[in-house]
Amino acid sequence: MSDELKKKVDFWLEQAREVYGPLHFDPSERGTDPLPVLAAAHPLEALRLECEAAAELRTDLPGTNLVFGYGKADADLMIIGEAPGEQEDQEGVPFVGRAGQLLTKILAAIGFTREDVYIANILKHRPPNNRDPLPEERERSLPYLERQIDIINPKLILCLGRISAQTLLRQPKAELKDLRGKFHIYRGKYELMVTYHPAALLRNPEWKHGTWADVKQLRARYDELCPT
């Protein structure tokens, strides 16, 4: 582990002690790696720190901030977009621009807040000029995202847009219209649905009707899997 990452882990452990009490670990002990301790106690935070230090997650746009994810750490619904935009890069939070505001409204229409779900992207750093993520960027980012998914362990995943769906389903040439309207089995254990990206809805308002049909179907399946 790099010195920079170790400092961040040590700082987080000190903060955690203040909130949670003793963690039975002394970060000052020589030769002791604090990351496994953090990973065992708070795996999502440990992964975030790994992602901060991971050069392979960066695009060719210099100076970007990590946009790791946002929401409930054990959410039953995980939403995955394509890549951060300019505002997301500035705030370090996914879907906070105009597309994010529309996503918040879509979620509210089916009875969710942003705090009820977990939101992430295929890429964790903004690409130049908000271009589509390159295939090699997606491949480098996917192992980290898969670990993030496994930590959250959602019952349902909603892919927003073509890039997200193609990447997770390993169908690089699939058309969005052929992926929508049904549930896919992802990695043998997650149910995954595909709909339009909110940014595409801003450009093509007529697609909102299809999105509404998709998310109603998603909500119905959610209620079957997560009865109250």
C-alpha positions as CSV (number, residue, x, y, z in Angstrom):
1,M,0.0,0.0,0.0
2,S,1.3,3.5,-0.9
3,D,2.2,5.9,1.9
4,E,-0.6,8.3,0.7
5,L,-3.2,5.5,0.9
6,K,-1.9,4.4,4.3
7,K,-2.3,7.9,5.6
8,K,-5.9,8.1,4.4
9,V,-6.7,4.7,5.9
10,D,-5.1,5.7,9.2
11,F,-7.0,8.9,9.3
12,W,-10.3,7.1,8.6
13,L,-9.6,4.6,11.3
14,E,-9.0,7.4,13.8
15,Q,-12.3,9.0,12.8
16,A,-14.1,5.7,13.1
17,R,-12.8,5.2,16.6
18,E,-14.4,8.4,17.7
19,V,-17.7,7.3,16.3
20,Y,-17.7,3.5,16.9
21,G,-15.2,3.0,19.7
22,P,-12.2,0.7,19.7
23,L,-11.5,-1.2,16.5
24,H,-8.9,-3.4,18.1
25,F,-6.2,-2.2,15.8
26,D,-3.3,0.2,16.3
27,P,-2.4,1.9,13.0
28,S,0.9,3.0,14.5
29,E,2.1,-0.6,14.8
30,R,5.0,-1.1,12.5
31,G,4.6,-3.6,9.7
32,T,0.9,-3.7,10.1
33,D,-1.2,-3.0,7.0
34,P,-4.5,-1.2,8.1
35,L,-6.4,-1.8,4.8
36,P,-7.5,-5.4,5.6
37,V,-8.8,-4.2,9.0
38,L,-10.8,-1.5,7.3
39,A,-11.9,-3.8,4.5
40,A,-13.3,-6.2,7.1
41,A,-15.1,-3.6,9.1
42,H,-16.2,-1.2,6.3
43,P,-15.5,-2.8,2.9
44,L,-17.2,0.0,0.9
45,E,-15.0,2.7,2.4
46,A,-11.9,0.5,1.9
47,L,-12.8,0.1,-1.7
48,R,-13.3,3.8,-2.1
49,L,-9.8,4.5,-0.7
50,E,-8.4,1.9,-3.1
51,C,-10.1,3.6,-6.0
52,E,-8.7,7.0,-5.0
53,A,-5.2,5.5,-5.4
54,A,-5.9,3.5,-8.5
55,A,-4.2,5.2,-11.5
56,E,-5.9,2.8,-13.9
57,L,-9.3,4.3,-13.1
58,R,-8.3,7.7,-14.5
59,T,-9.1,8.9,-18.0
60,D,-6.8,11.1,-20.1
61,L,-8.4,14.2,-18.6
62,P,-6.0,15.4,-15.9
63,G,-6.9,16.6,-12.5
64,T,-10.3,14.9,-12.1
65,N,-11.8,13.9,-8.8
66,L,-13.0,10.4,-7.9
67,V,-16.7,9.9,-8.2
68,F,-17.2,6.7,-6.3
69,G,-20.9,6.4,-5.6
70,Y,-23.7,7.6,-3.5
71,G,-26.5,6.2,-1.5
72,K,-27.5,3.3,0.9
73,A,-24.6,0.9,1.4
74,D,-26.9,-2.1,1.5
75,A,-29.5,-0.9,-1.0
76,D,-31.7,-3.5,-2.7
77,L,-31.7,-1.4,-5.9
78,M,-28.4,-0.2,-7.5
79,I,-28.4,2.2,-10.4
80,I,-25.4,2.3,-12.7
81,G,-24.7,5.0,-15.3
82,E,-21.9,5.6,-17.7
83,A,-19.4,8.2,-16.5
84,P,-19.3,11.4,-14.4
85,G,-19.8,14.7,-16.1
86,E,-18.4,18.1,-15.2
87,Q,-20.6,18.8,-12.2
88,E,-20.2,15.3,-10.9
89,D,-16.5,15.7,-11.1
90,Q,-16.6,19.0,-9.2
91,E,-18.7,17.6,-6.4
92,G,-17.5,14.0,-6.3
93,V,-21.1,12.7,-6.4
94,P,-22.8,10.9,-9.3
95,F,-25.8,12.3,-11.1
96,V,-26.0,15.8,-9.6
97,G,-26.3,17.8,-12.9
98,R,-29.4,18.2,-15.0
99,A,-29.5,14.5,-15.8
100,G,-29.2,13.7,-12.1
101,Q,-32.1,16.0,-11.3
102,L,-34.2,14.1,-13.8
103,L,-33.1,10.8,-12.3
104,T,-34.2,12.0,-8.9
105,K,-37.6,12.8,-10.3
106,I,-37.8,9.4,-12.0
107,L,-37.0,7.7,-8.7
108,A,-39.5,9.7,-6.8
109,A,-42.2,8.7,-9.4
110,I,-41.8,5.1,-8.3
111,G,-41.4,5.8,-4.6
112,F,-37.7,6.0,-4.1
113,T,-35.3,8.8,-2.9
114,R,-31.7,8.9,-3.8
115,E,-30.9,7.7,-0.2
116,D,-33.0,4.6,-0.7
117,V,-30.8,3.3,-3.6
118,Y,-27.1,3.2,-4.4
119,I,-25.9,5.1,-7.5
120,A,-22.6,4.6,-9.4
121,N,-21.1,4.7,-12.8
122,I,-19.0,2.4,-15.0
123,L,-16.2,5.0,-14.9
124,K,-15.2,6.7,-11.7
125,H,-13.4,9.6,-13.3
126,R,-14.7,12.1,-15.9
127,P,-13.6,11.5,-19.5
128,P,-12.6,14.6,-21.7
129,N,-15.5,16.5,-23.2
130,N,-18.0,14.0,-21.7
131,R,-17.2,11.6,-24.4
132,D,-18.3,7.9,-24.2
133,P,-16.1,5.8,-22.1
134,L,-13.5,4.0,-24.2
135,P,-13.6,0.1,-24.2
136,E,-10.2,0.0,-22.5
137,E,-11.4,2.4,-19.8
138,R,-14.4,0.3,-19.2
139,E,-12.3,-2.9,-18.9
140,R,-10.0,-1.3,-16.4
141,S,-12.9,0.1,-14.3
142,L,-15.1,-3.0,-14.3
143,P,-13.3,-5.1,-11.7
144,Y,-13.7,-2.3,-9.2
145,L,-17.3,-1.8,-10.0
146,E,-18.0,-5.5,-9.7
147,R,-16.5,-5.5,-6.2
148,Q,-18.6,-2.5,-5.4
149,I,-21.7,-4.3,-6.6
150,D,-20.8,-7.4,-4.5
151,I,-20.3,-5.3,-1.4
152,I,-23.7,-3.7,-1.8
153,N,-25.3,-6.9,-2.9
154,P,-28.5,-5.4,-4.5
155,K,-31.5,-7.5,-5.5
156,L,-31.9,-5.4,-8.6
157,I,-29.6,-3.4,-10.9
158,L,-30.9,-0.7,-13.2
159,C,-28.5,0.2,-16.1
160,L,-28.9,3.7,-17.4
161,G,-28.0,3.9,-21.0
162,R,-26.3,1.8,-23.7
163,I,-22.7,2.0,-22.4
164,S,-23.7,0.8,-18.9
165,A,-25.8,-2.1,-20.3
166,Q,-23.3,-3.2,-22.9
167,T,-20.5,-3.2,-20.4
168,L,-22.1,-5.1,-17.6
169,L,-23.9,-7.6,-19.9
170,R,-20.7,-8.1,-22.0
171,Q,-22.7,-7.3,-25.2
172,P,-20.7,-4.5,-26.9
173,K,-22.7,-4.5,-30.0
174,A,-26.2,-4.8,-28.5
175,E,-28.8,-2.1,-29.3
176,L,-30.6,-0.5,-26.4
177,K,-34.0,-1.4,-27.8
178,D,-33.0,-5.1,-27.7
179,L,-31.9,-4.9,-24.0
180,R,-34.9,-3.0,-22.6
181,G,-38.2,-4.4,-21.4
182,K,-36.9,-7.5,-19.7
183,F,-34.7,-8.7,-16.8
184,H,-31.3,-10.1,-17.5
185,I,-29.3,-12.3,-15.2
186,Y,-26.0,-10.6,-14.4
187,R,-23.0,-12.7,-13.3
188,G,-25.4,-15.5,-12.4
189,K,-26.8,-13.8,-9.3
190,Y,-28.2,-10.3,-10.0
191,E,-31.4,-9.3,-11.8
192,L,-30.6,-6.4,-14.2
193,M,-32.8,-4.1,-16.1
194,V,-31.9,-1.5,-18.8
195,T,-33.5,1.9,-19.6
196,Y,-32.6,5.2,-21.2
197,H,-30.0,7.4,-19.7
198,P,-31.6,10.6,-18.2
199,A,-29.2,12.7,-20.4
200,A,-30.7,11.0,-23.4
201,L,-34.2,11.9,-22.1
202,L,-33.3,15.5,-21.9
203,R,-32.4,15.4,-25.6
204,N,-35.3,13.2,-26.6
205,P,-38.3,13.8,-24.4
206,E,-40.4,11.4,-26.4
207,W,-38.4,8.5,-24.9
208,K,-39.8,9.3,-21.4
209,H,-42.9,7.1,-22.1
210,G,-40.6,4.1,-22.6
211,T,-38.7,5.0,-19.5
212,W,-41.9,5.2,-17.5
213,A,-42.8,1.7,-18.7
214,D,-39.4,0.4,-17.7
215,V,-39.3,1.8,-14.2
216,K,-42.9,0.7,-13.5
217,Q,-41.8,-2.8,-14.4
218,L,-38.7,-2.4,-12.2
219,R,-40.8,-1.2,-9.2
220,A,-43.2,-4.2,-9.6
221,R,-40.3,-6.6,-9.5
222,Y,-38.8,-4.8,-6.6
223,D,-42.0,-5.2,-4.6
224,E,-42.0,-8.9,-5.4
225,L,-38.4,-9.3,-4.2
226,C,-38.6,-6.9,-1.2
227,P,-42.1,-7.1,0.2
228,T,-42.8,-4.7,3.1
